[in-house]
Amino acid sequence: MSQISPLPDQLLKTLRELIQQGRQRALRAVDMVQVQTCWEIGRHIVEFEQQGETRAAYGKKLLPSLADSLAREFGKGFDVTNLRHMRGFYLAFPIRDALRPELSWTHYRLLLRVDDATARQWYMGEAAAQNWSTRALERQMGTLYYERLLSSRDKAAVTAEASTQLAALATQTTPRDFVRDPVLLEFLGLPASGRLLESGLEQALMDKLQAFLLELGKGFAFVARQQRISTETQDFYIDLVFYNYLLKCFVLIDLKTGALNHQDIGQMDMYVRLYDDQRRGEGDNPTVGILLCGHKDQSMVRYSVLHESEQLFASKYRLILPSEAELRAELEREQAALEQEAEGTHDE
């Protein structure tokens, strides 16, 4: 039986480069169309607002009304936060032909954080010329690279330091770096990227926990998985979102495969506050957040609820939500079962 000859290194290298270049061209083409669409949406909103009486009639209700219709038809990429970004995008970059096609919508959302128009234009030009990723652009803006260059007498030293930091960033790639902007998938009408980037264990645990909560029969209604909420500059994804019609509140659940730390707790507190600000209706009680730690040596559960919650409500949710003991036991049981199943498959 003849052996298969080893692959020629040069051929394999050439094919890899072709595939990578093709992916980059495809991403850039979609990026350009998305940027142009966002700019046009912003232009139409601003021009509509400038129609005097119409603007006075709609006031602050315009963007929420538009978002309600557009997001329902085209996805979360057209929620109130992103429509506000698009409106600001047009105002900050009123000449479409001056936009740089090398930059993505995420680049421009970051640039909107720069108040000074001259600095904003400089960062845009440098990001395009130097092929900065969004992480690189955020790093340069965060360290006031432009401002330091203007004020420094030793511009070469400032540039060298920035280049060193960017080189270190380039080596810290993750799967999410390839899908540079999760909103891009929503723009195309494709499934959200959050689920695609989960680890197998985390995905399986979330499947089990979702079924577990629905089986409790205490008023839980499933809302979403990997639901995106946004600040002015960043997107975050909540593992599981439920609505409890007995408590009349949203329940957010986030799973951490390692041990909980103060950053996790602070992040959940932010999730709860953002969710209340963006999704909570007039008749809804304050949102509840549940943090689950999947570390097998120290499975922990932490509840988070807004400080202004009435004590009566706080007592009530403890009766209806699963107890820490129930959640801890379910998490440990399912994790052990999944790990045992994985070990059995590996042994075979």
C-alpha positions in Angstrom: 0.0 0.0 0.0 1.6 3.3 -1.2 2.0 6.1 1.3 0.5 9.5 0.7 3.2 12.0 -0.1 3.6 15.0 2.3 2.0 18.2 1.1 4.4 20.6 -0.6 5.0 23.4 1.9 5.0 26.2 -0.7 1.7 25.1 -2.2 0.1 24.9 1.3 1.4 28.4 2.2 0.1 29.8 -1.1 -3.4 28.4 -0.6 -3.5 29.6 3.0 -2.6 33.1 1.9 -5.3 33.0 -0.9 -8.0 32.0 1.6 -7.0 34.6 4.2 -6.9 37.3 1.5 -10.3 36.2 0.2 -11.8 36.4 3.7 -10.3 39.9 4.2 -11.7 41.1 0.9 -15.1 39.8 1.7 -15.1 41.4 5.1 -13.9 44.7 3.7 -16.6 44.7 1.0 -19.3 44.1 3.6 -17.8 46.6 6.0 -17.9 49.3 3.3 -21.6 48.6 2.5 -22.5 48.6 6.1 -20.7 51.9 6.8 -22.4 53.5 3.8 -25.8 52.2 4.9 -25.3 53.5 8.4 -24.3 56.9 7.1 -27.4 57.1 4.9 -29.7 56.1 7.7 -28.1 58.8 9.9 -28.6 61.4 7.1 -32.2 60.5 6.6 -32.9 60.8 10.4 -31.1 64.1 10.7 -32.9 65.6 7.6 -36.2 64.4 8.9 -35.5 66.0 12.3 -34.7 69.3 10.6 -38.2 69.7 9.2 -39.3 72.1 12.0 -42.9 71.1 12.9 -42.2 67.4 12.3 -39.3 67.5 14.7 -41.3 69.2 17.4 -44.1 66.7 17.0 -41.9 63.6 17.3 -39.2 64.9 19.7 -37.5 62.2 21.7 -39.9 59.5 20.5 -38.5 59.4 16.9 -35.5 57.0 17.5 -37.4 54.6 19.9 -40.3 54.4 17.4 -38.0 53.8 14.5 -36.0 51.2 16.4 -39.1 49.4 17.4 -40.1 48.8 13.8 -36.6 48.3 12.3 -35.3 46.0 15.0 -38.4 43.9 14.7 -37.9 43.5 11.0 -34.1 43.6 10.5 -32.6 42.6 13.9 -30.9 44.1 16.9 -28.4 46.0 14.8 -31.0 48.7 14.4 -31.9 49.2 18.0 -32.1 52.7 19.6 -28.4 52.7 20.6 -27.2 51.9 17.1 -29.7 54.4 15.5 -28.3 57.0 17.8 -24.8 56.1 16.6 -25.8 56.4 13.0 -27.3 59.8 13.6 -24.1 60.9 15.3 -22.0 59.3 12.5 -23.6 61.5 9.9 -23.2 64.6 12.1 -19.6 63.9 12.7 -18.8 62.9 9.1 -21.2 64.8 6.9 -19.2 64.2 3.7 -19.7 60.6 2.6 -16.9 60.7 0.0 -14.4 61.6 2.8 -15.0 58.4 4.7 -12.2 55.8 4.5 -13.4 52.5 3.0 -10.7 50.6 4.9 -12.5 51.2 8.2 -15.5 49.2 9.6 -18.6 50.4 11.4 -17.0 49.5 14.7 -14.0 51.8 13.8 -16.4 54.7 13.2 -18.4 54.0 16.4 -15.1 54.3 18.3 -14.2 57.5 16.5 -17.5 59.1 17.6 -16.0 59.1 21.2 -13.4 61.8 20.0 -15.0 65.2 20.6 -12.3 67.2 18.8 -13.0 67.2 15.0 -9.3 67.6 14.1 -8.3 64.7 16.3 -11.1 62.6 15.0 -10.0 63.1 11.4 -6.4 62.3 12.3 -7.3 59.1 14.1 -9.5 58.1 11.1 -6.6 58.7 8.6 -4.1 56.9 10.7 -6.3 53.9 11.4 -6.8 53.5 7.6 -3.2 54.2 6.6 -1.7 51.9 9.3 -4.4 49.2 9.0 -5.3 49.5 12.7 -7.7 47.0 14.1 -10.5 48.3 16.3 -8.6 47.2 19.3 -5.5 49.1 18.1 -7.6 52.2 17.4 -9.2 52.0 20.9 -5.7 51.6 22.4 -4.4 54.7 20.6 -7.3 56.8 21.5 -7.3 55.6 25.1 -3.6 56.6 25.5 -4.2 60.0 23.8 -1.7 59.2 21.1 -2.6 62.2 18.9 -2.5 64.6 21.9 0.8 63.2 23.1 2.3 63.6 19.6 1.3 67.2 19.5 2.7 68.1 22.9 5.9 66.0 22.8 9.2 67.2 21.7 10.4 63.7 21.1 7.8 62.5 18.6 10.0 59.5 17.5 9.9 58.1 21.0 6.1 58.4 21.3 5.7 56.7 17.9 8.1 53.9 18.9 6.3 53.3 22.1 2.9 53.1 20.3 4.3 50.7 17.7 5.6 48.4 20.4 2.2 48.3 22.2 0.4 47.7 18.9 2.8 44.8 18.1 1.9 43.2 21.4 -1.8 43.6 20.6 -1.4 41.8 17.3 -0.2 38.6 19.0 -3.3 38.5 21.3 -5.8 37.3 18.7 -9.0 35.5 19.7 -11.9 34.0 17.6 -13.9 37.2 18.2 -11.2 39.2 16.5 -12.0 37.5 13.2 -15.7 38.4 13.5 -14.6 42.0 14.2 -18.1 43.4 14.8 -20.9 41.1 16.0 -23.3 43.8 14.7 -22.0 42.9 11.2 -23.7 39.5 11.3 -27.0 41.2 12.4 -26.7 43.7 9.6 -26.5 40.7 7.2 -29.5 39.0 8.9 -27.3 36.1 10.1 -27.4 34.5 13.6 -25.7 36.4 16.3 -22.0 35.5 16.8 -22.2 35.1 20.5 -23.4 31.5 20.5 -20.9 30.6 17.8 -18.0 31.6 20.1 -19.0 29.7 23.2 -17.0 26.8 24.5 -18.6 23.4 24.2 -19.0 23.0 28.0 -20.4 26.4 28.5 -22.9 25.9 25.6 -24.0 22.5 27.1 -24.5 24.0 30.6 -26.6 26.8 29.2 -28.8 24.3 27.4 -29.4 22.4 30.7 -29.9 25.6 32.8 -32.4 27.0 30.3 -34.5 23.8 30.5 -34.1 23.6 34.3 -35.5 27.1 34.8 -38.4 26.5 32.5 -39.2 23.3 34.3 -39.4 25.0 37.7 -42.9 26.3 36.7 -42.5 29.6 38.7 -43.5 32.0 36.1 -40.5 31.9 33.8 -40.8 32.7 30.2 -37.8 32.5 27.9 -36.8 35.7 26.1 -33.4 35.3 24.5 -29.9 33.8 24.4 -26.7 35.8 24.0 -28.8 38.9 23.9 -26.8 42.0 23.0 -27.0 45.2 25.1 -24.8 48.2 24.3 -23.1 51.2 25.8 -22.1 54.1 23.6 -19.0 52.3 22.6 -19.2 48.6 23.4 -21.5 45.6 22.9 -22.1 43.0 25.6 -23.9 39.6 25.4 -26.0 38.2 28.2 -26.1 34.3 28.3 -29.8 33.9 29.1 -32.7 36.3 29.5 -36.0 35.3 31.0 -39.1 37.3 32.0 -40.9 36.3 35.2 -44.6 37.2 34.9 -45.2 36.5 38.6 -42.5 39.0 39.6 -43.1 41.2 36.5 -39.4 41.6 35.9 -36.6 40.4 33.6 -34.1 37.9 34.9 -30.6 37.9 33.5 -28.3 34.9 33.9 -24.6 34.9 33.1 -22.4 31.8 33.4 -18.7 32.1 34.3 -16.6 28.9 33.7 -14.0 30.1 36.2 -14.2 31.4 39.8 -16.3 34.6 40.3 -14.4 37.8 40.9 -15.2 41.4 41.6 -15.1 42.3 37.9 -17.8 39.7 37.1 -20.0 41.1 39.8 -19.4 44.7 38.6 -20.2 43.6 35.1 -23.5 42.0 36.1 -24.4 45.1 38.0 -23.8 47.1 34.8 -25.9 44.6 32.8 -28.8 45.0 35.2 -28.7 48.8 35.0 -28.3 48.9 31.2 -31.2 46.4 30.8 -33.4 48.5 33.0 -32.5 51.6 31.1 -33.0 50.0 27.6 -35.6 47.3 28.0 -37.6 47.7 31.1 -41.2 48.8 30.6 -43.3 51.1 32.7 -45.1 48.2 34.5 -41.9 46.1 35.1 -40.2 45.7 38.4 -36.4 46.1 38.6 -34.3 43.6 36.6 -32.7 40.8 38.5 -29.2 39.4 37.6 -27.9 36.0 38.5 -24.3 35.1 38.2 -23.4 31.5 38.1 -19.8 30.2 38.5 -19.1 26.9 36.8 -15.8 26.2 38.6 -16.2 22.6 39.9 -14.3 23.3 43.1 -16.4 26.3 44.1 -19.7 26.6 42.4 -21.2 29.9 43.5 -24.4 31.9 42.8 -24.8 35.6 43.2 -28.0 37.6 42.8 -27.9 41.2 41.8 -30.9 43.6 41.9 -31.0 47.4 41.8 -30.6 49.1 45.1 -33.8 51.1 44.8 -35.8 47.8 44.9 -38.5 47.8 47.5 -37.9 45.3 50.4 -41.3 43.7 49.7 -40.2 43.0 46.1 -36.8 41.7 47.3 -38.5 39.3 49.6 -40.9 38.2 47.0 -38.2 37.4 44.4 -36.4 35.2 46.8 -39.5 33.1 47.1 -40.1 32.7 43.4 -36.6 32.6 41.9 -34.6 29.3 42.4 -32.6 29.3 45.6 -28.8 29.4 45.6 -28.8 25.8 46.8 -31.0 24.7 43.9 -28.9 26.5 41.3 -25.7 25.3 42.8 -26.8 21.7 42.9 -28.2 21.8 39.3 -25.0 23.4 38.0 -22.7 20.9 39.8 -24.8 18.0 38.7 -24.9 18.9 35.1 -21.3 19.9 34.9 -20.3 16.5 36.5 -22.5 14.7 34.0 -21.1 16.5 31.0 -17.5 16.0 32.1 -18.2 12.3 32.7 -19.8 12.0 29.3 -16.8 13.8 27.7 -14.4 11.4 29.4 -16.4 8.4 28.3 -16.3 9.6 24.7 -12.5 10.2 24.9 -11.9 6.7 26.3 -13.7 5.1 23.4 
